[in-house]
């Protein structure tokens, strides 16, 4: 049974790696010039996705992408350690939150007299859901 699961995982990974449109795989091979040309939102997402790869090249890529986010002012340097540890915290901006936890599975939006708030939902594919609450581009609360 384990062999079948690992075979499926390896086959899936090989197929994804062969698909050049799958952005997180492509970023591992980006040169610094190509990385600088990437849109801001993708830098925020790549900072998370590149941490999920286990190869030596991907480990260097994760730090390279994080540093590019800091260089652009998308990620504050004092948040880098939290992001490396996949920890989100109140006060993070949207990019920092995506770099720490990835892109949310679902975004629910609530509009009230006080303004608009988003609930970012994580963990649809796990045993427990986690939530980030975002208002005016900042994480205002975390629910695990």
C-alpha positions as CSV (number, residue, x, y, z in Angstrom):
1,X,0.0,0.0,0.0
2,X,2.8,2.4,0.9
3,X,4.5,1.7,-2.4
4,X,1.4,2.6,-4.3
5,X,1.0,5.9,-2.4
6,X,4.6,6.9,-3.0
7,X,4.4,5.9,-6.6
8,X,1.4,8.2,-7.0
9,X,3.1,11.0,-5.2
10,X,6.2,10.6,-7.4
11,X,4.2,10.5,-10.5
12,X,2.2,13.6,-9.5
13,X,5.4,15.4,-8.7
14,X,6.9,14.4,-12.0
15,X,3.9,15.6,-13.9
16,X,3.8,18.9,-12.1
17,X,7.5,19.5,-12.6
18,X,7.1,18.8,-16.3
19,X,4.3,21.4,-16.6
20,X,6.0,24.7,-17.1
21,X,2.9,26.6,-16.3
22,X,2.9,25.4,-12.7
23,X,4.5,28.5,-11.2
24,X,6.0,27.2,-8.0
25,X,8.1,24.7,-9.9
26,X,9.3,27.3,-12.4
27,X,10.5,29.7,-9.8
28,X,13.2,27.3,-8.6
29,X,15.0,27.9,-11.9
30,X,14.4,31.6,-12.1
31,X,17.5,33.8,-12.4
32,X,17.7,36.9,-10.2
33,X,16.7,39.0,-13.2
34,X,13.7,36.8,-13.9
35,X,12.7,36.9,-10.2
36,X,12.9,40.7,-10.3
37,X,10.5,40.7,-13.2
38,X,7.8,38.7,-11.4
39,X,4.6,40.5,-10.2
40,X,4.4,41.4,-6.5
41,X,1.5,39.0,-5.8
42,X,3.5,36.1,-7.2
43,X,6.5,36.9,-5.0
44,X,4.3,36.7,-1.9
45,X,2.9,33.3,-3.0
46,X,6.3,32.0,-4.1
47,X,7.8,32.8,-0.7
48,X,5.4,30.2,0.7
49,X,5.4,27.6,-2.1
50,X,9.2,27.5,-2.4
51,X,9.4,26.5,1.3
52,X,7.3,23.4,0.5
53,X,10.0,21.9,-1.8
54,X,12.6,19.7,-0.2
55,X,15.5,19.9,-2.7
56,X,18.6,21.9,-2.0
57,X,17.8,24.2,-4.9
58,X,14.4,24.9,-3.5
59,X,15.8,25.7,-0.1
60,X,18.0,28.4,-1.6
61,X,15.0,29.6,-3.7
62,X,12.9,30.1,-0.6
63,X,15.4,32.5,0.8
64,X,16.0,34.1,-2.5
65,X,12.3,34.8,-2.9
66,X,11.9,36.0,0.7
67,X,14.8,38.5,0.2
68,X,13.2,39.7,-3.1
69,X,10.0,40.4,-1.1
70,X,12.0,42.4,1.5
71,X,13.9,44.3,-1.2
72,X,10.6,45.3,-2.8
73,X,9.2,46.4,0.5
74,X,6.4,43.7,0.3
75,X,7.8,41.9,3.4
76,X,9.3,43.6,6.4
77,X,12.7,42.2,7.4
78,X,11.5,41.9,11.1
79,X,8.8,39.4,9.9
80,X,11.3,37.1,8.0
81,X,11.9,34.7,10.9
82,X,8.1,34.2,11.4
83,X,7.6,33.6,7.7
84,X,10.5,31.0,7.6
85,X,8.7,29.2,10.5
86,X,5.3,29.4,8.8
87,X,3.9,31.5,11.5
88,X,1.3,34.2,10.8
89,X,0.8,37.0,13.4
90,X,-1.5,40.0,14.0
91,X,-0.2,43.0,12.2
92,X,1.2,41.2,9.2
93,X,0.3,42.7,5.8
94,X,-1.4,40.5,3.2
95,X,1.9,39.6,1.5
96,X,3.6,38.5,4.7
97,X,0.5,36.4,5.6
98,X,0.6,34.7,2.2
99,X,4.3,34.1,2.5
100,X,3.8,32.5,6.0
101,X,0.6,30.4,5.3
102,X,0.2,30.4,1.6
103,X,-2.8,31.5,-0.4
104,X,-6.0,30.8,1.4
105,X,-8.3,28.0,0.3
106,X,-11.3,30.4,0.5
107,X,-11.8,34.1,1.1
108,X,-15.1,35.2,2.7
109,X,-15.8,38.9,2.6
110,X,-18.1,40.7,5.1
111,X,-19.3,44.3,4.5
112,X,-20.5,46.3,7.4
113,X,-20.9,49.9,8.4
114,X,-17.3,49.9,9.8
115,X,-16.0,48.7,6.4
116,X,-15.0,45.4,4.7
117,X,-13.3,42.5,6.4
118,X,-12.0,39.3,4.9
119,X,-11.9,35.9,6.5
120,X,-9.1,33.8,5.0
121,X,-9.9,30.1,5.4
122,X,-7.1,27.5,5.5
123,X,-7.1,23.8,6.0
124,X,-10.0,22.5,3.9
125,X,-7.8,19.5,3.2
126,X,-6.8,18.8,6.8
127,X,-8.5,17.9,10.0
128,X,-8.7,21.4,11.4
129,X,-9.5,24.8,9.9
130,X,-7.6,28.0,10.6
131,X,-8.6,31.5,9.9
132,X,-6.9,34.8,9.3
133,X,-9.0,38.0,9.5
134,X,-7.8,40.8,7.3
135,X,-9.0,44.4,7.2
136,X,-7.4,47.2,5.3
137,X,-4.6,44.9,4.1
138,X,-3.5,43.9,7.7
139,X,-4.1,40.7,9.7
140,X,-6.3,41.8,12.6
141,X,-7.0,38.4,14.2
142,X,-6.1,34.7,14.0
143,X,-8.3,31.7,14.8
144,X,-6.9,28.2,15.0
